[in-house]
Amino acid sequence: MKQEIGALIYLYLEEIEPGEPVKIHEFLIKETAKAVSRAGDRNWLPIIVKQMGQDRYQVISNMFAYAVAEEAGLEKVWCIIADDSEATQTACELLSQERLPKIDLATATVDDIHRGLDYLIHRAVNPLKGVKLPVATSRIFEAPRPTWKPSLRDVTQLKCGITKGAKLNAFKEVFYLSAQASSTMQEPQEEMQPTDLNSLTVSQLKKIAKERGLSGYSKLKKGELIDWLR
């Protein structure tokens, strides 16, 4: 029987296949299992699953709760049925903090870049220590990001404090460059001077962005378009 999407149901653990393994220390799993046992052998935070067939399910999010349930020897667990779309799985993993949000540098606004860098710089484990947030944000935003290679090594040429090795690896945890950005790039056009751009209308600026193979410009204001196209 096909279960209703969004339904909260009580499933036998043996009916559920695990999802991606969780990298969580054994200490956390075992001690949480003890707490679950003391709380009446119930997982009060449901496991998110998708239905694979009759009485067959697979975890798509909250694998920690599944691992704890196994450790605690639970016979049944509370689950929420989700659809099997990639978008749903991504949203669930982000909500459960099993995955970091990603920012596409090809279309990122200055605020997007600032927030992503601010998160990385202020983490407890901070390979980006020493990177000056205002400087790095400005230089990355003004760079021709859609022309960069997917490796993102171009960011190390900006003299913004992000260098090869640990800093670049940390940067890539949040930032990426969509494959479409590099594959749709056209031959470089003659660069327009800032005064030329200022004299154009919003529609004309968006036309230039389209001709350059850029994306994500539809909601930008005139000033943002000019900064992006310089």
C-alpha angles and dihedrals in degrees: 000000000000111000122225115258109252095022119142108223138171108235134185108250090229089064092061126082117207121248127212112341115258121233096219126137117256090237091065094047096048096044092046089050089056090051091050090051091051089050094061099278093284128132099222091191106064124231114239112230140170123218115249098178142312106343090345123118139165130210114245097169142013095039087164090068090049091052090048091049090053091048091048091049094236115178095202135021136193113251139177118220114231131181119258098246121128090231091058093049091049092049092049093049091049092048091051090044092238089127134036119236113251129219121210106222091203091071104016118133122221089259091052091053093045093051094046093049092044090055093049095045095050099046117119089243101050121181088166093065109144096028109129107226100211093046095046093045093051097046095046093047093050093047121099091254099169088062094054123109117252090249087071091218088136088078089067089063094060095077089229097132097267108117135173119285123027095005094051091045090052090048090054091055088076106016129062139158118236115238089231091063095063096035094054097045113122130208111295112270126215106284115245121222118244090250090057091052093048090057094056129090124243090255091053091048091051090050090056090049090051092049090052090055094246125147138199095049099112096096098038120116122231096265092049091049092051092049090049095049098046 
